[in-house]
Amino acid sequence: MRLTSLRRALLTAAAILPLAGLLLATGAMAQGTIRIGMTAADIPLTHGQPDQGFEGNRFTGIPLYDALTAWDLSSADRASTVIPGLSTEWAVDATDRNRWTFRLRPGVTFHDGSPFNADAVVWNVRKVLDRDAPHYDSRQVGLTASRMPTLRRAEKVDDLTVALITSEPDSLLPINLTNLFMASPTQWERLRAAAPTAEAAWNAFAATPSGTGPFRLTRFVPRERAEMTRNDNYWGTKARAERIVLLPIPEANARTAALLSGQVDWIEAPAPDLVPQLRARNMVITQNAQPHVWPWQPCFLPSSPLSDVRVRRAINLGIDREGLRTLLGGFMQPAVGTVPPGHPWWGNPSFNIRTDKAEARRLLAEAGYGPNRPVTLRVQISTSGSGQMQPLSMNEFLQQDLKSIGVNVEFDVVEWNTLFGNWRRGCQDASARGAHAINVSYAAMDPFFAMVRFYDSKMASPVSNNWGQFNDPRFDALVAEARTTFEPAARDAALARLQAAGVEEALMIFIAHDVSPRAMSPRIQGYVQPQSWFVDLRLPSIR
């Protein structure tokens, strides 16, 4: 389908949406309340493993919970690195590289007052990996297990020490663990006593969650709002704001209108053509280089035109990324790989991604396509969502742009969370509905998230996010080399070889790096825009 009519329909709906009624209650909030307009169409899950992509981690994962390891989000000037979270230190066993030891932070309590300890870690690992555990929750598995595929179990060593066992040596495990949030076993057990099933207990837990994070959930209305209050008993640096209110506003114009009218204080991804109005009203516009890629991910099944490397290279060469950047008001960086040139993982690939439409047409002709036989691609995309930037206008631009090289693009447009779920099922699944590519943005600060889950044949959906069913022994060997290299410089070199090979084979249609534009009221103080997909909600306050 073409997107123009869909975009008009959405914009018309936004114009008549009773947004003021939805947000009316926020006007009377206590002093120190920050109201945030999210791109998601619903509040991310609050039971400990959020949905809605990494926007869920950003807004209901990290604020309400902690993980064993965390991202340093304190600086706008340097790339985020993994730092201690609920674990103070960790090390792989020198004699058994499938075994890691984590020392836990003493004196930490959950929101319900119960202690965080090794028993809690074992319990939280079992909730997503042990089907025989009474608290196993299949809904959380897809949101977690695919992000740490080698973890197999946890063993208590003592109250403040836990061993984590992997299926194979995996130097990336400490990074992966930033995604496993620790929920309170005591709270869940209390709710289970009054619930008919484990699933019902988890539903009750989501309404009254208990983590160890810097905020507590105090109100939750699906598809409408979530309110979080500062946790004054937090073990680390306490939040400056008294309260955070999350409001799902998936349409960019509606989000921007809400900020201009004073109904919210902060919005994700403002509408680019309204940025001049925001600046005229003294709104603060922030952006920063992000380890985040906005691609089309190909399907490699024989029936897909993108199974031919010449077609994948041609499309990479046929895109006018500077034109797309202009459309977005400058709020993107052209992507010529998973990471930009100069990054430790760049690797200097021999295939130079650029705009070269003549070379794109030559490659398509070599692959058997031309004016009498154009390439027809079906791409599954979303209307909005976490990290999806401005998906409708961006994809419409690409649809028009690629016509110039003889590629006809049609879209299967679905809601963001549906797209995200389909991403885990693979292009061979009925949910793909014949798509040759899928448009899901991804974080690239973690080697597993950036490359391994797409290039390793063992990560083929539904294990992880190798949606395209890519299978090449050479890439499996490159992945294994990176996973089993524990010295940081040598691991970076192995990852550079993997990234260079991925660009040379055009394993993605690399389009844009997000810069995470946000617009905020000048009343917001202390906000830091890190070089990360996440933010630290403890830092900002409002005057």
Summary of the structure (lengths in Angstrom):
residues: 543
radius of gyration: 22.9
end to end distance: 46.6
largest distance: 70.7
contacts: 1948
relative contact order: 0.17
helix: 35%
strand: 21%
